[in-house]
Amino acid sequence: MLQAFANSFKIPDLRKKILFTFGIIAVYRLGTFIPTPGIDGGKLSVFFENLAQTSGGTLFGVMNLFSGGAIHRLTIFALGIMPYISSSIIMQLLTVVIPALEKLAKEGEVGRKMINQYTRYGTIILSVIQSFFIALWLENPSHFDGLEIVEFPGWGFRLLTVITLTTGSAFIMWLGEQIQEKGIGNGMSLIVAAGILSRAPTAVSQIIALMKPGAHSARQIDPLTVVFMLAIMVLAIVAVVMLTQGERKIPVQYPKRVIGRKVMGGQSVFIPFKVNNGGVMPIIFAQSIILFPATIGVFVPNNFIQQVATSLASQTWGYTISTMLLIIFFSYFYTAIAFNPVDVAENMKKYGGFIPGVRPGASTADFFDFIINRITLPGGIFLAVIAVAPDLIAKWLSIPYQVADFFGGTALLIVVGVSLDTIKQIESQLLMRHYEGFMKRGRIRGRQRQYV
């Protein structure tokens, strides 16, 4: 594998792409430390630290994950890639329910470019809306336990915040597209993964601090516990790789056709059905719904909302069970949106393809539906277990959630998935130029779709 990395820098074109990708990521990380004008970032960081300790988890934690820590400092990249992700999800849903968009999606490259353009417009609109409400929220000291985050509130501050955060979100979107065109890997996914990995030094420093005598924790962490935690991390990574790469292959045969003097067709192919067809999206949907009452409970002093927020707080059984059930539900939901068995069966029938032992047409569609339902359930359960693993580990070992988050959940899924996809692209470049890939036996399979 080390030889493969060395070979990747021997190819001028591939070396240029890799260095360009690292340069774009460096620009992104630099922007996460440039503060938004008119905001006291120090006081805001103190507020979010206290919020994480008292409420356990809110939507701000999910936003902070995808922004690489920028939301807690409210830098120019505070919105991160979340507006783009939300716009992409909305476009996927609208493509299913609006016939004009569905027709556009089937027009190939031209249709894909138009849908991407609509996604960009949606990203700008969502960024403007989110940044405006963030500005209103920052102006009120009562939301921050009396801390004055904004020194000069008013419409001037609101407009400046909207322009700054919207421009930052659009710039991040442009950076991701530059990686996609001139670099290596999926640009948006790499930006999110870079933000997640940037928290690794903080997690390591927290573990070292907990190992020192007199550490402020329910119990002091000894070296044996650290070794045990590393073993759990390795097992979690193996489990995520199995979940990401797992698939069920359905054989499809095409009959021979005689066209003039040529014999066409007659080949046998496979349709791969991913075990985790929705990627990280079911976790994002589930956590957004579960953590919404906790976020509202921070700002609305209502007894009923406070009770709901307490029962669904992070590291409680209510949160764990509800999150697992919602992840399984959204695994089915996202799979139903992303894959239409009727369309696939009709396309196969149009070109003469068939599954051995299954009649073409409606019977093939029912067979696809049966297979999807069978593999989605264990995939959803596996995904739910990985998602709640950080909460269980944090409670079991009495360690901060920021440390336990590297043992599973959204962060680990994104990092492993992006790493596999990027390594696959580098490996394909090496093999195309007659170099040995990362694996001497077999090849790394690519993911069916990106999650951002």
N, C-alpha and C positions, 0 to 999 in steps of 0.2 A: 504493500500500500504506500509506503514511504517513497519507493521508486516511482510509483504512479504520480505522486505529487511532484516529484522532481522532474519527471517527463513532461508534466503539464506546463512547466515554465520553460521547457526547451522549444516549444512550438510558439513562434512569434505571435500568431493570431490569437491563440488561446491565452498566452501570457498577457497580451494587451487587454483582453476581455476581463481577466481575473483582476488585474491591477485597476482597471477602470471601475469595476464593481466595488473594490475596497475603497477607492477614492470617493465614490458617491455615498457609501455608507459613512465614511468619515465626515463628509459635509453634513449628512443628516444628524449624526451624533453631536456635531458642533452646534447645530441649531437648537438642540434640546436644552442647551445651557444659556441661550440668549433670552433675557427676561422680557416680558411684555411691558411696554411703557406704562407708568402710572400705578404699578402694583408692588406692594411690599412682599417679595417672594419669601423672605425669612419667616414672617408671621404666618403666611399661608402654609409653609411646610410644617411649622409647629402645630397648626390646626389639624392638618391631615394626619400627622403622627398620633395626636390625641384621639382623632376620630377612629383610626384603625385599632387603637387599644380598647376604646370604649364600646364601639358598635360591632366590632368583629369583621365586618366586610360590607361594602356598599358598591353601587355602580361605579363610583370613582375608582375603586380598585381595578375593575375590569378596564376602564378607560386608561388608567395609569399603566396597565400591562401593555396595551397596544400602542401607547405613546412613548414607551421607554422611560417612564418616570417624569415626563414633561408636564403632565397635568398637575402633579403635586407642587411643582414649582411655577406652573402657569407660564411657560416660556412661549416663544412664537410658534412652536410646534406642539402646543398643548392639545389641540384636537387630534393630532396624530393622523392615523390612517382610518380612524373610526368612521368619519363621514363617507369615505370611499367604500368601506365595507357595507355600511348601511345602504348606500345608494345601489351597490351591486346586488344586495339581497332584494331590495325593492324592485329592481329591474327584472330579476329572476322570477319574482312572484307575478309581476305585471305581464311578463312574457307568456305565462300560463293562462291568465284570465283575459287578456286583450288579444283578439284574433289578429289585428294588424301587426302587433309586435311579434306574435308567434310566426306569422308569415315572413316577417323581416328576418327573424333568427334562422330561418331555413334557406335564406338566399346566399349562403356561403360567406366569403370574405367581405363582400360589400355590406351585407346585413350585419355582420359582426362589428365592422367599423362604425356603423350607424348606432348600434346599441352601446358601444363603448363611448361614443360621443354623448349620447343621452345620459350615460352613467356619470360622465364628467360634469354635465350641467347639474345633475342631481346632487353631486358632491358639493358644488359651489352653493347651491340653495340650502342644503342641510348645514353647511358650515356657517353661513350667514345667520340662520335661525339659532343654531347652538351658541355661537359666539355672542349674539345679542342677549340671550337669556343668561349666559355666563357673566356678562358685564352687569346686568341688573342684580344678579345674585351677589357679585363681589362688592357692590356699593353698599349693601346693608350690613352694618356691623353686628346686628343681632344674629345673623347666620353664622358668625364666627366667635361666639361667646364674648362679644364686645370688642374684639380686635378690629382696628381700622385697617383694612387691607388696601383700600383706595384712598389716596391722599386728596385728590380733587375730583369728586364724583360729578356726574352731569352728562349732558349729551355729547360733549367733547370727548370724554373718556369712553362713552359707549361706542361712538363712531370709530375712534382710534382702535378700540379692542376688536370690533367687528372686522375692520380692514386688516389688522395685524394677524388675527387668528385665521381668517379666511384665506389670506395670502399665504400663510404658512402651510395650511392644509393643501392648497392648490400646488404649492412648490413641492411638497412631499409626493403628491400624485405624479408630478412631472419627473421627479427623481426616480420613482419606481418605473416609469415608462422608459427612461433613459437606460436603466439597467436591463430592461426587457429587450431593447433594441440593440444596444451596443455592448452590454455586459454578458454575464453568465448567470443563469437561474431566473426565477420569477421575482421581478423587482419588488412588488408590494410585499410578498412573503418574506423576502430577505430583510426588508426594512423592519418588519415586525419582529423577526427573529433576532436581529441585531439589538433592538431595544430590550428584548427579554434577556439576552446574554449579557447585556451591560449591567444587570443586577447581580451577576455571579460574584464579583469581588466583594460586594456588600454582604452577600450571604456567607461567604467564606470568613469574612471578618467577624460576623455575628457568631459563627460556630467557634472561632478561636476565643472570642470574649466569653462564651458560655463555658469553655473548658478551663478558664482561669478560676482560682479559688475566690469565693465570695461573689460569684456571678449572680445577677438578679434574675433568678429563674426558680421554678417550682423545685427543680433539682439540678444539681450541677452535672454537666455532660462529661463523662470520662472517655478516654481514648477508645475503649472497647465499644462504647456506644457509637462513636464516630465511624469505626470500622463497620459496624452493623448498618449504619445509615448509608455508607457507601455501597454495601452489598444490596441494600434495598433499591438504591438508585440504578445500579446495573441491571437488576431484575426488572425495574420499571421501564428502562430503555429497551430491553429485549422484548417486553410485552408490547410496548408502543410500536416497535418495528414489526412485530408479528401482526398487530392490528392494522397497521398502515399498508403492509404488503400483502396481507391475506386476501385471497380471491377464489372464486369458484368459476372454473372454465366450462362453458357449455359448447360442445362440438356442433358445428354447422357445416353442412355439405352443400355444394353447388353442383348441379348436374352438368355433363358435357353438352355443348351446343356446337352444331356444325354450321359455320358461316362461310359459304363459298367452299373453298378447299381447305379451310382452317378449322381446327377443333378447338373451341374455346371452353374455358371453365374446367369443371371436374376437380376442383381443389377442395380441401377440407381446412376450415379455419375454426377459431375459438372466439367466443364472446366472453370476456372476463367480467364477472360480477364481484365488485369489491365488498368485502365484509363490512368495512366502514365507509359507506358510500357518501356520507355527509361530511366527512372530515371533522373539523373542529366546530362546525356550525351548530350542531345540537347542543354543545356545551355553552356556546355564546348565548343562544336563545334561552336556555334553561336558567343560566346564571342571571341574565338580564331580568327575567321575570321574578326569580326568587329574591334577588337583592333590591328590587324596586321598593317593596315596603320598608326595608331597612333604610334606604336613602330618603324616602319621604318622612320616616319617623324621626330623622335627625333634624328636620326643619319644621315639621308640623306637630305641635304639642297636643295631639289628640289621643285619648286613652285607648280607643279601639285600635288605632294605627300603631300605637306603641306596643300593645299586646301582640299584634300580628308580627311586628318587627322583631320582638323578643323571641317569639316561637320559631321564627324563620331565620334567626341570627346564625352567623357562621359558627361551625363546630358544635352545633346542636343536632339532636336526632331528627327534629322536624326539618331542618335544612338538608340533612343528608338524604333522608328518605324522599322528600319532595324533589330534590335535585335529580336523584337517580331516576325517578318515575318520569320527570319531564324530559330528561335526556333520551330515554327510550322512546317516548312519544315523538319527540322532534327528529329522532333517527328515522322513524317511519315517515314522518311528514316531509322531511327534506328529500328522502329517497323517492317519494311519490311525485315530488315536483321535478326532480332532476331526471327521472327515468320514466318513460311512457311505454309500457309493454305493447300496447296496441300499435303504436307507430313503428316500433322495431319489428314486430311480427309482419306488418303490412309491407314494409320495405324488403324484408327477406322474401316474402311471397312474390313481390314484384320482380325480383331478380332470380327467382327460382330456387332460393335457399331453403333448406329445411333441416330440422333436428331429427336425427335417427330415432324412429319410434314415436314421433309426435307429428300429427297432421298440421299442415300449414294453415295460417289464418288465425281463427279464434282459439283453437286448441293450443297453438304456440304461444299466444298472448297469455292464456291461462297458465301455461307451464312456466313462463317467465315470472308471472305474478306469484306463483307458488314458491319458486326458488328464491325470489327476493324476500318474501315473508319469512322463509326459513333462515336465511343468512343474516337478515337485519336484526332479528331478536337477539341472538348471541353477540352480534357485533355491538348492538346498543347496550347490552348488559356489561360487556367488556369495557366499553367507552365510559359508562356510568361509574364503574368501579375505579377506573383510572382517574376520573374527574374528581371524585370525593376522597381519593387517597391522601392528598395534602392535608385536608382537615383532620382525618383520622390519625395521620402520623404526627401532626402538630400537637394534637391532644394527647396522644399516647406517649410521646417522648418529651413533651413539655418544651417544645422549641418554637421560635417565632414562625408565623405562617410564611413570611418571605423566604425562610430557609426551606420549609417543607414543600413549598410550591415547586421546587426542582425535582420532587419525587413523583410527580404526576400532574394531572390537570391540563389546563389549556396551554401553559407554558411549555411543558415537555412535549406535548403533541405537536405544537407548531415547530419547535426547534428540530425535533427528529424528522418530521415530515419535510421541512424545507431542506435539511441536510441531505436526506435521501434523494430528493429531486435534483438538488444542485450537483451532487456527486454523480448521479446518472448522466446529467448533461456533459459534465467534464469527461466521464468515461466514454461516452459516445464520440466525443471529439478525439480522444486518444485512439480508440479503435479505428476510427475513420482514417487516421494517419499511421496505422500499423504499429501502434504502441500497445503494450500490455495494459489492461484495465486495472481497476482496484481489486477485482476478485479474479483469481485464476480459474475457479470453477464456477460456472454460471454467470449470470449478469444481474445487475440491479434493476428491478422492475420499476417503471415510473408510475406515479399516481395518476388516477383517472382525471382528476380535476384539482385545481388550486382552491384554497379556502379564502383567499383574498384576491 
